[in-house]
Amino acid sequence: MGAHWKLRETLFSAYGLKITLPGAWQLRPGDDPLRWFYRSADKREQLTIIHAEGDEAALGKAAARHRRAVELGFSRIPGLELSQTCFEECEGFPCAEFSGGVEGVASIHSRVVCAAGAIWTFHYENFRLSEAETQERARHIFDSLSARG
């Protein structure tokens, strides 16, 4: 892992959910109070966090909706390939995950989780790192999830 991981930690905490971003991240303002945009200080990484009402029964639809949004948003990048959506338990919470990218251009990793009485979507993007490096960094962030409720 690069040295920028150890600079400090940035903590996201809202609605009973906490997640730790390694290194220095900046919260970018947005119009939606249930959507947060973070960008790493070196501008190579970004994380979008979305809070929505829902329970475990709504997880599949939320994951499908997010996947369609990612496919549409990345349609401008030729060659984008996404993995199958995998449903499992992550850090004790029901979740759905998928990832993908175009080597040397952009890589993404998304996790949709049912935690703290809601549906949370975490969408991580990395520019200029390999898909494997992106997966490692995203999992490091996603695995820091803690929630009550």
Backbone as CSV, one residue per row, in Angstrom:
resi,resn,N_x,N_y,N_z,CA_x,CA_y,CA_z,C_x,C_y,C_z
1,MET,0.837,-1.183,0.000,0.000,0.000,0.000,0.881,1.245,0.000
2,GLY,0.417,2.265,-0.677,1.181,3.498,-0.760,1.198,4.259,0.554
3,ALA,2.130,5.179,0.667,2.289,5.951,1.896,1.074,6.814,2.219
4,HIS,0.309,7.230,1.187,-0.834,8.109,1.457,-1.889,7.429,2.323
5,TRP,-1.854,6.103,2.451,-2.811,5.396,3.301,-2.615,5.744,4.770
6,LYS,-1.409,6.066,5.157,-1.081,6.228,6.572,-1.102,7.679,7.044
7,LEU,-1.439,8.628,6.184,-1.411,10.034,6.575,-2.338,10.307,7.754
8,ARG,-3.569,9.867,7.659,-4.556,9.970,8.725,-5.812,9.269,8.248
9,GLU,-6.798,9.232,9.077,-8.058,8.618,8.684,-9.148,9.673,8.615
10,THR,-10.087,9.473,7.700,-11.245,10.328,7.584,-12.446,9.477,7.968
11,LEU,-13.230,9.920,8.927,-14.364,9.154,9.420,-15.670,9.695,8.845
12,PHE,-16.474,8.802,8.277,-17.835,9.130,7.867,-18.760,8.522,8.916
13,SER,-19.694,9.315,9.420,-20.641,8.824,10.415,-21.983,9.526,10.210
14,ALA,-23.035,8.726,9.970,-24.380,9.280,9.798,-25.406,8.171,9.981
15,TYR,-26.538,8.510,10.562,-27.665,7.591,10.690,-27.272,6.246,11.298
16,GLY,-26.377,6.248,12.256,-25.984,5.014,12.931,-24.950,4.183,12.201
17,LEU,-24.399,4.682,11.120,-23.400,3.952,10.343,-22.076,4.705,10.365
18,LYS,-20.981,3.955,10.461,-19.641,4.562,10.414,-18.795,3.786,9.424
19,ILE,-17.940,4.526,8.730,-16.975,3.914,7.828,-15.720,4.783,7.859
20,THR,-14.563,4.143,7.780,-13.290,4.856,7.861,-12.619,4.871,6.496
21,LEU,-12.250,6.060,6.059,-11.520,6.231,4.810,-10.048,6.427,5.160
22,PRO,-9.161,5.581,4.665,-7.745,5.711,5.004,-7.115,6.896,4.282
23,GLY,-6.389,7.694,5.008,-5.751,8.861,4.413,-6.627,10.088,4.485
24,ALA,-6.178,11.131,3.827,-6.897,12.410,3.833,-7.908,12.443,2.687
25,TRP,-9.186,12.622,3.021,-10.263,12.710,2.039,-11.012,14.016,2.268
26,GLN,-11.576,14.552,1.205,-12.339,15.792,1.294,-13.793,15.510,0.937
27,LEU,-14.707,16.018,1.758,-16.129,15.911,1.479,-16.482,16.999,0.479
28,ARG,-17.031,16.584,-0.657,-17.445,17.538,-1.687,-18.920,17.833,-1.501
29,PRO,-19.306,19.087,-1.555,-20.711,19.444,-1.335,-21.617,18.888,-2.433
30,GLY,-22.844,18.586,-2.027,-23.847,18.111,-2.969,-25.210,18.650,-2.577
31,ASP,-26.177,18.465,-3.440,-27.528,18.971,-3.189,-28.382,18.013,-2.368
32,ASP,-28.075,16.730,-2.416,-28.892,15.714,-1.754,-28.336,15.434,-0.357
33,PRO,-29.123,15.661,0.696,-28.613,15.446,2.059,-28.416,13.973,2.412
34,LEU,-28.841,13.051,1.544,-28.666,11.622,1.786,-27.629,11.005,0.853
35,ARG,-26.775,11.868,0.288,-25.716,11.427,-0.625,-24.450,12.223,-0.293
36,TRP,-23.355,11.511,-0.081,-22.089,12.143,0.274,-21.044,11.765,-0.764
37,PHE,-20.222,12.740,-1.157,-19.164,12.534,-2.138,-17.821,12.854,-1.482
38,TYR,-16.960,11.883,-1.454,-15.620,12.080,-0.908,-14.596,11.891,-2.021
39,ARG,-13.544,12.706,-1.982,-12.428,12.558,-2.926,-11.136,12.568,-2.119
40,SER,-10.238,11.655,-2.462,-8.949,11.609,-1.770,-8.164,12.877,-2.089
41,ALA,-7.268,13.226,-1.199,-6.485,14.453,-1.364,-5.685,14.447,-2.666
42,ASP,-5.228,13.257,-3.087,-4.451,13.184,-4.327,-5.346,13.060,-5.571
43,LYS,-6.653,13.083,-5.367,-7.666,13.073,-6.432,-7.659,11.801,-7.283
44,ARG,-7.032,10.721,-6.787,-7.031,9.446,-7.514,-8.234,8.585,-7.170
45,GLU,-8.859,8.861,-6.031,-9.939,8.009,-5.556,-11.152,8.856,-5.207
46,GLN,-12.339,8.272,-5.401,-13.537,8.925,-4.901,-14.516,7.871,-4.418
47,LEU,-15.303,8.266,-3.436,-16.293,7.385,-2.841,-17.604,8.141,-2.738
48,THR,-18.666,7.525,-3.233,-20.012,8.066,-3.087,-20.750,7.170,-2.106
49,ILE,-21.408,7.774,-1.126,-22.195,7.049,-0.135,-23.627,7.539,-0.262
50,ILE,-24.560,6.591,-0.406,-25.971,6.938,-0.574,-26.788,6.214,0.491
51,HIS,-27.652,6.950,1.169,-28.548,6.394,2.190,-29.953,6.378,1.623
52,ALA,-30.653,5.247,1.765,-32.037,5.152,1.293,-32.837,4.305,2.272
53,GLU,-34.113,4.618,2.355,-34.999,3.813,3.188,-35.104,2.419,2.578
54,GLY,-35.185,1.409,3.421,-35.353,0.059,2.907,-34.859,-0.969,3.905
55,ASP,-35.159,-2.210,3.611,-34.732,-3.309,4.459,-34.119,-4.396,3.578
56,GLU,-33.836,-5.540,4.179,-33.164,-6.605,3.446,-33.953,-7.046,2.211
57,ALA,-35.275,-6.995,2.274,-36.103,-7.383,1.134,-35.893,-6.454,-0.067
58,ALA,-35.483,-5.225,0.173,-35.279,-4.254,-0.903,-33.858,-4.270,-1.462
59,LEU,-32.976,-5.084,-0.880,-31.564,-5.084,-1.258,-31.352,-5.422,-2.736
60,GLY,-32.022,-6.446,-3.245,-31.847,-6.858,-4.639,-32.230,-5.774,-5.620
61,LYS,-33.353,-5.124,-5.387,-33.790,-4.045,-6.287,-32.840,-2.855,-6.205
62,ALA,-32.376,-2.534,-5.002,-31.442,-1.412,-4.846,-30.136,-1.702,-5.574
63,ALA,-29.645,-2.927,-5.476,-28.395,-3.301,-6.150,-28.561,-3.238,-7.665
64,ALA,-29.682,-3.731,-8.181,-29.930,-3.689,-9.626,-30.031,-2.251,-10.126
65,ARG,-30.715,-1.401,-9.365,-30.859,0.009,-9.731,-29.485,0.694,-9.762
66,HIS,-28.653,0.413,-8.770,-27.323,1.027,-8.733,-26.460,0.525,-9.891
67,ARG,-26.524,-0.769,-10.165,-25.736,-1.326,-11.266,-26.116,-0.657,-12.593
68,ARG,-27.413,-0.486,-12.838,-27.856,0.191,-14.071,-27.315,1.619,-14.134
69,ALA,-27.316,2.310,-13.000,-26.795,3.679,-12.962,-25.296,3.698,-13.274
70,VAL,-24.552,2.729,-12.760,-23.111,2.644,-13.035,-22.880,2.347,-14.515
71,GLU,-23.621,1.387,-15.060,-23.469,1.056,-16.480,-23.756,2.271,-17.357
72,LEU,-24.783,3.017,-17.028,-25.123,4.220,-17.794,-24.040,5.288,-17.613
73,GLY,-23.611,5.507,-16.391,-22.599,6.529,-16.111,-21.252,6.250,-16.745
74,PHE,-20.913,4.972,-16.898,-19.615,4.614,-17.468,-19.715,4.211,-18.939
75,SER,-20.869,4.408,-19.549,-21.040,4.012,-20.947,-20.112,4.790,-21.880
76,ARG,-19.623,5.921,-21.424,-18.708,6.727,-22.243,-17.304,6.127,-22.303
77,ILE,-17.018,5.124,-21.444,-15.693,4.498,-21.421,-15.774,3.181,-22.189
78,PRO,-15.166,3.127,-23.381,-15.211,1.894,-24.165,-14.489,0.759,-23.438
79,GLY,-15.079,-0.418,-23.486,-14.421,-1.595,-22.920,-14.713,-1.855,-21.458
80,LEU,-15.587,-1.078,-20.840,-15.905,-1.304,-19.431,-16.560,-2.665,-19.259
81,GLU,-16.027,-3.459,-18.352,-16.609,-4.755,-18.040,-16.876,-4.813,-16.550
82,LEU,-18.085,-5.258,-16.179,-18.456,-5.403,-14.775,-18.624,-6.875,-14.436
83,SER,-18.255,-7.221,-13.216,-18.463,-8.584,-12.746,-19.951,-8.825,-12.507
84,GLN,-20.311,-10.064,-12.294,-21.674,-10.383,-11.893,-21.922,-9.801,-10.507
85,THR,-23.153,-9.455,-10.205,-23.500,-8.998,-8.865,-23.526,-10.213,-7.951
86,CYS,-22.800,-10.131,-6.863,-22.673,-11.230,-5.909,-23.412,-10.847,-4.627
87,PHE,-24.306,-11.694,-4.167,-25.043,-11.454,-2.927,-24.424,-12.310,-1.830
88,GLU,-24.080,-11.675,-0.714,-23.437,-12.385,0.383,-23.592,-11.596,1.667
89,GLU,-22.890,-12.004,2.674,-22.849,-11.253,3.920,-21.476,-10.607,4.019
90,CYS,-21.447,-9.321,4.321,-20.197,-8.560,4.415,-20.135,-7.919,5.798
91,GLU,-19.133,-8.267,6.550,-18.967,-7.710,7.890,-20.230,-7.864,8.727
92,GLY,-20.948,-8.983,8.516,-22.140,-9.266,9.292,-23.428,-8.669,8.753
93,PHE,-23.372,-8.011,7.601,-24.549,-7.372,7.016,-24.844,-7.982,5.647
94,PRO,-26.136,-8.162,5.297,-26.461,-8.626,3.945,-26.024,-7.576,2.933
95,CYS,-25.411,-8.026,1.844,-24.940,-7.058,0.854,-24.907,-7.653,-0.542
96,ALA,-24.744,-6.774,-1.512,-24.546,-7.131,-2.914,-23.329,-6.354,-3.395
97,GLU,-22.487,-7.007,-4.193,-21.264,-6.360,-4.670,-21.046,-6.630,-6.151
98,PHE,-20.417,-5.668,-6.818,-19.906,-5.881,-8.165,-18.744,-4.926,-8.375
99,SER,-17.922,-5.222,-9.367,-16.750,-4.387,-9.642,-16.428,-4.484,-11.123
100,GLY,-15.451,-3.697,-11.543,-15.026,-3.747,-12.931,-14.187,-2.552,-13.296
101,GLY,-13.975,-2.393,-14.580,-13.206,-1.257,-15.035,-12.556,-1.491,-16.366
102,VAL,-11.703,-0.548,-16.718,-10.882,-0.620,-17.910,-9.459,-0.366,-17.441
103,GLU,-8.599,-1.346,-17.617,-7.226,-1.266,-17.125,-6.548,0.037,-17.554
104,GLY,-5.970,0.741,-16.583,-5.253,1.972,-16.842,-6.116,3.213,-17.001
105,VAL,-7.444,3.045,-16.984,-8.340,4.184,-17.157,-9.109,4.451,-15.875
106,ALA,-9.964,3.526,-15.502,-10.769,3.673,-14.293,-11.208,2.296,-13.826
107,SER,-11.292,2.140,-12.516,-11.794,0.914,-11.921,-12.821,1.291,-10.867
108,ILE,-13.823,0.438,-10.696,-14.870,0.705,-9.712,-15.118,-0.535,-8.861
109,HIS,-15.661,-0.299,-7.691,-16.110,-1.384,-6.821,-17.309,-0.831,-6.063
110,SER,-18.435,-1.532,-6.135,-19.650,-1.074,-5.474,-20.148,-2.128,-4.505
111,ARG,-20.637,-1.661,-3.378,-21.246,-2.538,-2.380,-22.538,-1.875,-1.917
112,VAL,-23.636,-2.617,-1.960,-24.931,-2.163,-1.474,-25.229,-3.003,-0.239
113,VAL,-25.454,-2.336,0.899,-25.542,-3.018,2.187,-26.848,-2.659,2.896
114,CYS,-27.420,-3.641,3.566,-28.552,-3.390,4.449,-27.983,-3.302,5.870
115,ALA,-27.945,-2.100,6.428,-27.358,-1.883,7.760,-28.003,-0.661,8.403
116,ALA,-28.010,-0.640,9.711,-28.541,0.492,10.476,-29.964,0.854,10.041
117,GLY,-30.763,-0.166,9.706,-32.161,0.050,9.352,-32.395,0.710,8.012
118,ALA,-31.425,0.630,7.093,-31.560,1.286,5.792,-30.723,0.551,4.746
119,ILE,-30.848,1.005,3.510,-30.012,0.509,2.419,-28.921,1.555,2.171
120,TRP,-27.684,1.124,2.202,-26.530,1.998,1.971,-25.809,1.542,0.715
121,THR,-25.496,2.479,-0.151,-24.727,2.178,-1.353,-23.376,2.868,-1.229
122,PHE,-22.314,2.089,-1.435,-20.946,2.604,-1.419,-20.369,2.355,-2.804
123,HIS,-20.022,3.429,-3.488,-19.484,3.317,-4.847,-18.096,3.951,-4.863
124,TYR,-17.092,3.115,-5.031,-15.693,3.545,-5.016,-15.155,3.550,-6.442
125,GLU,-14.491,4.631,-6.808,-13.841,4.739,-8.111,-12.386,5.102,-7.910
126,ASN,-11.540,4.525,-8.761,-10.123,4.841,-8.705,-9.640,5.065,-10.124
127,PHE,-8.837,6.079,-10.286,-8.300,6.420,-11.592,-6.801,6.166,-11.585
128,ARG,-6.342,5.465,-12.576,-4.929,5.170,-12.781,-4.397,3.980,-11.995
129,LEU,-5.192,3.278,-11.232,-4.726,2.062,-10.580,-5.363,0.855,-11.258
130,SER,-4.736,-0.286,-11.083,-5.279,-1.501,-11.676,-6.571,-1.908,-10.976
131,GLU,-7.310,-2.797,-11.610,-8.548,-3.282,-11.014,-8.261,-4.010,-9.701
132,ALA,-7.158,-4.779,-9.661,-6.802,-5.499,-8.434,-6.477,-4.532,-7.293
133,GLU,-5.732,-3.472,-7.586,-5.417,-2.469,-6.555,-6.680,-1.754,-6.097
134,THR,-7.577,-1.474,-7.025,-8.836,-0.828,-6.681,-9.658,-1.724,-5.766
135,GLN,-9.735,-3.012,-6.095,-10.468,-3.962,-5.251,-9.905,-3.961,-3.830
136,GLU,-8.583,-3.981,-3.713,-7.945,-4.004,-2.393,-8.283,-2.750,-1.586
137,ARG,-8.180,-1.607,-2.205,-8.474,-0.354,-1.505,-9.949,-0.251,-1.130
138,ALA,-10.832,-0.632,-2.053,-12.268,-0.568,-1.775,-12.628,-1.502,-0.622
139,ARG,-12.109,-2.711,-0.646,-12.412,-3.656,0.435,-11.906,-3.140,1.780
140,HIS,-10.755,-2.497,1.766,-10.216,-1.921,3.004,-11.206,-0.893,3.576
141,ILE,-11.757,-0.071,2.724,-12.740,0.933,3.156,-14.047,0.255,3.559
142,PHE,-14.587,-0.569,2.678,-15.882,-1.197,2.940,-15.860,-2.062,4.197
143,ASP,-14.743,-2.737,4.430,-14.649,-3.632,5.591,-14.545,-2.881,6.919
144,SER,-14.394,-1.557,6.855,-14.359,-0.761,8.104,-15.768,-0.413,8.589
145,LEU,-16.785,-0.828,7.857,-18.179,-0.539,8.178,-18.556,-1.025,9.574
146,SER,-19.179,-0.155,10.317,-19.799,-0.557,11.587,-21.142,0.161,11.674
147,ALA,-22.121,-0.510,12.267,-23.454,0.082,12.332,-24.170,-0.439,13.557
148,ARG,-25.133,0.347,13.958,-26.028,-0.111,15.028,-27.434,-0.123,14.452
149,GLY,-28.208,-1.076,14.894,-29.594,-1.130,14.439,-29.842,-2.054,13.307
